[in-house]
Amino acid sequence: MRWDYLPPFHELRDRWTFLNPTMTNPLTNTPGILQFAGNYGGTGVSCGCHTPVNTYWKNWGPRIGAAYSINSKTVVRAGFALAFSEAGGVGGRGGATGGTGQTGFNTNAVGPSGAVTGGYAAGPAYWLNSNSAYVQSNPNESYVANTGLFGPSFTYPAQPSFNVTAQEIGTGFISTGGGKGTANAGASYADPYLSGRAPEIVLWNFGIERAITSSTTLGINYVGDESHFIINSGTTGANARGLWTNELNPYYMALLGPVLDSTATKPLLSAQATAANLAILAHYAPNAPQPAFYTNNGAGSASSTATIQQMLVAFPQYNGITDTWGNVGNFAYNALQLMIQQRPAHGLTFNLNYTYSKNLGDDGTYRSGWALPGAYISRSTNAGTIPQNRIDRSFTVISIPQTVNIFGVYQLPFGGKGQPGGDKAAVRWLAGGWTLSEVYTYLAGTPVVVNGGSGAAGQGQAMPDLNPGWTSGTARQNGSYGSGPNGFQFANLSNIKYVNSQAFISATDNSTAPSCIPGSSSQAQGSCQASYLIGNAPRTAAYGLRNPGAQNLNAGLHRSFPLGNESRTFVFEANCFNVWNKVQFGGPSAAWSYNSSSFGEVTGVSNSARDWQFAGHFNF
């Protein structure tokens, strides 16, 4: 049993700020305002804490393993473990150095521009050194020592003050004198629970190993694991949780998609929050929030970014929210593994491994960070609601269904005792003792990740639809990768479409704007201002599409030559990488758009040409 103490992020002097979603912002009278860690500025301005994140104390990780010998040749093994790692709010990657940010602790000083006089070459715009030999290096010029960054007459801005005004930094869409402000900054949120959860990995295995001969064993194993609280899409939580990334609730996307603004020329969601458009909103969505700060002072009339869509997000005073440690990704890996191991016998040793596996996860890009009723998904026949992120659960981008690895070493049977030429000194010296080694690898292709098309209003990754009129069971065309007239030659790059773009179609458009055809797709839309539903294509491996597989053979030949006695030898090595000089195509372009000229084309290779390397060295 193991217990891990994994405290959340702390800054030595509490110099960081975060979004407090429950505090009222005085400028907007709505929830959401920055708050300082520590005790800067007193109660309310700061949290009076080192971190808003709770420490999770239940990181108990049991481990258990067992082995049972059925007989002298057969062993059964099994194991289970629960392990925790460091990532997210408990260490590593996103926010590892500055937490959710240090807004309010910094101020900028803009220095004066440098000037060149006297016909001399340009020098530094400021000096930090008062040494006379430096500042009087040219007798024709009179230099003045400068020990300040921007000069003795420069007025530096005051140090930041820790008060309510500092908390309001980044708040937008508010009156600012004669004009109206816009949300020109965002805020970062540290979830009190999720930010304290370390990545959790559950592992298990069961296998049997059998001795086939005195030097050969066969092993068959089932291995699996599940991972939770995993980081999503790079170093942050991306848009895995819509509420905490200021993503529009898709309820409004579906409800208001067909509704036009007061000019009847574009969707209401993308229109400014003018009085006329607010009246239309109240008619179709009477319960939709209309915060006074956004409407009464006319921000919507003054700024094109003060839209109805912006007004309907959780924190309309910010142009974006970063869910820094909202790690809700999940993995599931299951595999059957076969291993044959040959220990040294008759000059040969090798190891063969074969893996058949499946790797599923909802850890990638998200088309929406909300639970999705079927009505919000384009061309969906699902009458229920898909839980948050489950629509994007599919093969992971690194899921490789089959893998083969073979590596071995063979001592060539020449020049040794009892071997051909072993009784002749010249043969022993020239042909004896050579060793041949090889590493062979085969990897099946990873899933193709098709995305693109037109995104739904206020949502995440844009995704196309599977074309309901596509009757073929596959979107592949023109044979296997590299089977065109020029095979794997350069001439085939960017010239052959291996995936048919017609297998996909734009998501349904519900807009009733001029030139739009409700229920159609972009290829029929002309120049209308569309309002799309969420695309229904799988996140990965649509139609079973996979990237090109890879196989490679590396080999080496080496020999140690004695030089008089055992302590002095010359070692010669010759190694060849990519022995077959086989070209491995990269994956096809998977950024879909209607009538794309490059979708489905392979544009590059993923390996290098054959490479010979020779080496020799003396040991003494």
N, C-alpha and C positions, 0 to 999 in steps of 0.2 A: 504494500500500500504506500502511495506517495501523496503528499499534500503540497501544493504549490501556492506560495504567497505571491500574488501578482497585483500589486497596487496600481491604480491608474496614474495617468500623467500628472506630475507636479513640476512647477517651475521654482527654482531655488528661492527667488524673492517674490513669488506670486505675481510675476509680471505677465499676465495674460488676461484676455477678456473673452466673453462668450455670450451667446444669445440666451437671455432668460425669457422663456415664452409665456410665463405667467405674470410677469410684472407689466404694469401699464406704462406705455410710452406717453410722457406728458405732451409731446408735440402732436400726437395723433389720437390720444385717448383710446388706443387699441392695444391688445396684448403684444408684447415683443419689444425688448430693449436690451442694449448691451449692458453687461454687468462685469465688474472687476473681481478678480480673485483677491484673496487676502483681505486687508482692511483699508484699502485706499479709499479715501473720501467718506468713510463711515458707513453706517448701516444703510442698506438700500443701494447706495452707489456700488458697494462691494458686497460679496456674499458672506464675508467673515469666515471664509474657509479656504483651504488650499486648492480645492477642486470641487466642482459641482457633481462629480461622478462618484458613485458609491463603490466601495471596495467589495468585490465578490469573494466570499469566504469559503465557498463550497467546492474548491478545486481539488476534490479527492480523486485520485487516479489509481484504481486497483490494477494490478498486473498478475496474471496467472498463466502458467504454462505447465504442460504435462507431456511426458513421453513414455510409451509403453512398448516393450520389446515382445512381439508375438513369438518370435523364435530367433535363432541366431542370424537370420538373414532379413528379417522384416521388423520395421519400427513404425509406430504410429505416433504422430505428434499433433498437439493442439495448443492454441494460445489465445489469450484475450487481454486487451489493455485499453485503458482510458487515459489519454494524455492531453496535456494543455501546452499551448505554445505562447509566444510573445508576439503580438501584432495589435494594430488598432490602438485603443486607449490604454492598453497595458504595456506598450512598448513596440517600437519599430514602425517603419513606413509612415503613412500619412499622419501629420501632426506630431511627429516624433521630437521635433526641436522646439516648436513654438506653440504646441497645443492647437487651440482654435484661433490663435492670432493674438496680436499685441496692439490692436486698435486702441487708441487713446493714450498709449505710452510714448508715441513717437511724434515728432514734428520735423518739418523740412526747412532747411536754410538754403536759399538759392544764392549762389555766389555771383559776384560781378564778372562780366566778360573780360577776358584778357586783352591788352592792347600792345601793339608793337610800334616803337618809336625809334628814331635815330638811324634807321636803315639797317638795323641788325636783324639777324635771323630770329624767328619767333622763339620765345622761351616760355617757361611756366607762367601761368596766370597768377600764381601765388607762391610764396616761399614759406617754409616752416623752419628755416635755418637762419640764424643771425650771425654765423661765422663770418668775420670780416674778409677772409680770403675768398669766400663764396660771393658775398653781396658786392664786393668791390673788385671783381675779377677783370673788369674792363675799365681802364683809367679814363676813357673818354666819356663815360657815363657816370652819373651820380645815383647810386643805389641807396635805398633806405631799408634798413633791416626790418623784417616783418616776422614777428613771432606769433601772429594770429593767423588763423586759417584763411580768412578772406580780407585781412588788412585791419589796421587799427581803427578805421572809421566805420567799419561794417557793424550794423545793428542786428544782433541775433534775435530770433523769435524767443518769446518766453517759454519756459518749460511747461509741459502740459499740466493742466489742473485736473484733479480727479474730483469731478462733481457731476451733477445731472446733465449739464451741457455736454460733457465728454461722453456720457452714455448715449446721447442722441446723435452721435456721429454716424453718418450714413443714412439717417432717416430722410425720406424723400416725399415728394408729392405734397408739400406743405407750402404755405405762404412764405415768401422771402422778400420782404419789402414790396416793391411794385410788381414783382413777377411771381411765378409759381415754380417751386423746386421740383425736381424729378428724382427718382430713386437712383442715385449714381453709385451706390455701394451696396454690398450685401452684408451678411452676418453669418457666423459659424456656430453651429449647435453641438453641444456635447450631451448626448443622451445619458441621463443618470444611471440607467441600467445597462444598456447595450455597450456603452463605452467602457464599462468595467468587466465585461465578459471576455475572457481569453478565448482564442480559437480552440475548439473542443474536438478531439479526434478519437473516434472509437475504432479499434482495430481487432480483427479476429482472423484466425487461420486454422485449417485442419489439413493434415497431409499424411501420406504414407510413403515410406522409402524402402526399397527392396534391393538387395544385392543380387545382381544377375550373374556375375562371375566374381572371382576373387579381386578383380580390379575395376569392375564396372558396377555402378549403382543407378537405379531408376527411381525418380521421385515424382509424385503427383500431388499437387497441393491446391486447395481452394483458399483464396485470401480475399478479404474484403475490408472495407472501412467506410465509415460515415464521418463527415466533418460538418460542424455547425459553427455559427458565429464567425464565418470566414469573410475576409475582405472581398469587396466586389469591385470589378472594373478598375483595376489600377491601384492607386494609393488611397482612395477615399470610397465612401459608400455609394458614389455616383447618385443615381436617382432611384435607388432601391425602395425608398420610403417617400412617397409623393408628398405627404403632409409636411415633412421636414426638409424638403428641397424646394418648397414654393411651387410645386407642380399643381396645375389646375386639376381640380376634382373632375374626372371624366363625366360625371353627372351633368355638369354644365356644358361640356363639349358636345354630348349627345343631344341634350335638351335644346341648346341654343344654336346648334350648327345650322339649321335651316333658316334661322331668324336673321333678317337684314337690319342694318342701321337706319337712321332717320333719312338718309339719302337714298335708300333702297339700292345701293350699289355694291355693298360689301357686307360680310358677316358681322353681326353685332359684336362678337367677341373681340375682333380686331379693331373695332371703332373706338374713338375717344369717348371718355365718360362725360359727354355733354348732358345737359338737362334733358334734351330730347331723347337721347339714347338711354338715359337712366329710366325714363318713363317707359320705354319699350321693354327694358329689363324687368321692371316691376310688373308689367302685364304678364310676361311669360314665366317669370320666376319670382313670385311675390315674396318668397322667403329668402331670397338672395341678399347677402349683406351689402349695405351701402354705407360704409363708414363716413361720418360727417366730415372728417378732415379731407377726404378724397373728393367729396361732392360739393359741400357748402362753399368752399373757398375757390371753386372753379378750376382746380388743377387739371381736370379732364379737358376743359375748354382751351387751356393754355399749352398743353404738351401732348404731342402725338404719342408719347410712350405711356401716358396715363390712360390706358385702355380699360375697357370693361373686363377683359381677361385678367389684367394685372390687379384690378380691384377685387376679384373673386378668389385670389389665392389666400393662403392662411395668414401671411404677413405682408400685406400690400405695400407697406412703407419701405420694403426692401426689394431690390431688383433680383435678389437671389439669396437662397439659404444653402449653406454647405452642411451636410450631415456628416461631420468629420469622421466619427467613429461608429456610424450606424451599420455595423457589419452584420448582415443577416443572410449572407450567402451560405449555401449548402452543397455538399458533394456526396456522391455515393459511388464507390468503386467496387466492382466484383470481378474476379479473374480466376481462370483455371490455368495453372502453371505446370508444365512438364519439363523435367530436367533429367538429362543423361550425363553422367560424369565418368570419365575414364581417367583413372589414376595412371601414373607412368607405368607402361608395360610395352616391351618390345620397341622402345624408343618413342612411343606415342602417348601423348596426353591431350585430352580435349574435354570441352564442356559444351553441351547443346542445351539451349533454353528456348522453350516455346510458350507464349502467353496468348490466351484468348480472353479478352476483357471488354468491359463496358464501363464507361465513366460518365455519369449523369450529374448535372448541377444546374442551379439557377444563380450562377455567380457572375454572369456576364453583363452586357448592356441590357437595359430594361426599356421596353416600349411604354411602360407606365408603372408607377410605384404605388398603384391603388388596386384594391380588389375590383374585378371587372365583370359586371353582368354581361351576358351574351349580347345585349342590345348595343353595347358600346364597341363591339368588335365587328369589323367589316365582314359581311357575308357569313356570319356565324350561325350555326344551327343549335348552339348550346343555350338551353333555356335557363340554366342556373347561373351561379356566380362563380367565377374562377378566383380562388384566393390570391392575395397579393403575391406577385412575382411568379406564380405557378405557370402562367402562360409562357414564360421564358425558361422553364425547366426543360432541358434537352441535353443532348450529348455536349460535353464540354469541348472547348476548342482544341484540347490536347488529347481527346479520346482516340486511342489507336486500337482498333479491334484485334489485330494480330501482330505479334512481334516474334522474330526469330533471331537469335544470337548464337553464333558458333565460333568458338575460339579454341585454338590448339597449337601444340608445338610438336614437331617431328624431327628426331635426330636421323639424318640421312644415313642409310646403311652402307657406307663405303669407308674403307680404310681402317676399320676397327678390328679387334680380335675376332676371328671367325667370320669376318665379312669380306666381300670381294676386295682384293687389293690390300688386305690387311697384312700380308706377308712381305710387302714391298715398301721400303722406307719412303720412296718418293711419293707413292700413292697415299701412304698414311699421312705424309706431311701436307700434300696438296688437297686430297679429297676427304680425309678423315675429319670428324668433329664438326661438320657443318650442321647447323640447326635451322629448320624452316618453321616460321610461325605465321599464323594468319588470324584475321578477325573478320568474320562475315556478319553483316547486319541486314535484316529486312524489316521494314516498317510499313504497315498498311497506311493508307492516307487518312489524314485528319478530316473532320467535317468541314464542308464549305459553309462559310458564314455569309449568307445573302442578307443584305439590308439595303436601305435606301427607299426611293419613292418619295411620296409627300407625307410629311408628318402630321399627326393629329394635333389640334390646337392645344398648346400648353403641356404636351406630353413629352416622353423621352425619345428613345431611338425610333426613327422612322422605319417602318417595315412595309413591304408590299404584301399583296394577297397571293395565294395560290390561285392560278387561273382556273375557274370552274369549268371552262370550256376545253381545257387541256386534257385530252383523253389518253395520251401516252403515259405509261407508268414511270417514265424517267424524263428528266430534262436534259440528259446528256445527248450529244450528237457528234458526228464526225469521228466516230470510233474512239478507241482508247487514246489517252494522252500520248502525243508523239507518233501516232500512226498515220499522220497525213503524208502527202507526197514526199516531203522532205524530212520525215521522221523527226528526230530530235535536233535537227540543224537550226541554226540561227534564223534561217528563212521562215521557219514556222512561227517564230515569236511574233505576237501581235497580228497574226494573219489568219488564224483559225479559231472560230468560236466553238469551244467544246461544251458550252452550256447555252441552251436556247432561251433567249430573253422572253419569248412569248409564253413560256411556262408560268410566268408571273404577270401580275396585273396590279394597277394602283388600287389602293383601298377605296372603298365607296365614298363618294362625295355627296354630302347632304345639302350643299349650299343651293340656295334659290336665287343667287345673284345673277345679273344679266350674263348671258352666254353659258351659264352652267346648266347641266342636265342632272337633276337630283337622282341619286342612285347609280350614276355612271362612274367612269374612271377617267383619269387625267387625259388619256389619249383622245377623248371626245370633248374635252372641255375648252379648248381654245385658250383664250386669255382671261377666263373668268376667275374671280377670287373664290377659291374653293374652300370647303370645310370638310375635312376627311375624318372618317372613323379610324380606329386603330387597326393596322394591318394584321392579317391572320397567319402569315407564313411562320413556320417554326424558326426559332432563333438560329439553329444550326441544322445542317443535313436535310434541308428541304428536298423532297423527292429522293432521299438517300444520297445526295450529292456529297462526294468526298474529293479532297485534293489528291494529286498524284502521290503514290507511295514512293518509297525509297529503298534501294538496296545498294550495298557497297561491299567491296572486298579490299582489305589492306593486307599486305604480306611483307615479310621480312626474312632476310637470310643473313646469318652471322656466324663467325668462326673466331675462336681464340687460338692464336699461334704461339707456342712456347718459344722463348728466346734464351736458350741455354739452360735455364733452371725454372722451377715452378714459380719463383717470385717475379720473373720478368716475362711478360706476354704482350703480344700485339693483338688487339681486337679489331676486327673488320666487320662493318655492318652495311647492308644494302636494304633500304626500305622503299616500298612502293605503295603509294596511297591512291585509291581508286584504280585498282589494277585493270579493270575492264574499260577504263576511260568512259564510263557510262554517264550520260547527261541526265540529271534529275531536274525535271521541270518544276517551277514554283507553282503555287496555286493559281487558278484562273481569277480574273477580276470579278469580284462579287458585289460591287457597288451597283445596284440595279436602278435604272431609270428607263422610262418608256423610250424605245428606239435607241438605246445606248449603243454607241459605236464600238465600245471596248468590253462590254459585259461578256463574260465567258471566255475571254482571250487570255492565254498565258503570255506574260510579258517578260519573264525572266527565268533564270535557273537558280537552283538552291544548293548547288555543290560546286566543287572546283575540278579542273581537268586533272588527268593523271600527273602524279608528282613523284619523281625519283629523288631519294636522298641517300647520300653515301657518307660514311663516317669511319674514321680509324683513330685509335688512340693506344698509347703505350701504358702499361701497368708495370710498376717496378717498386 
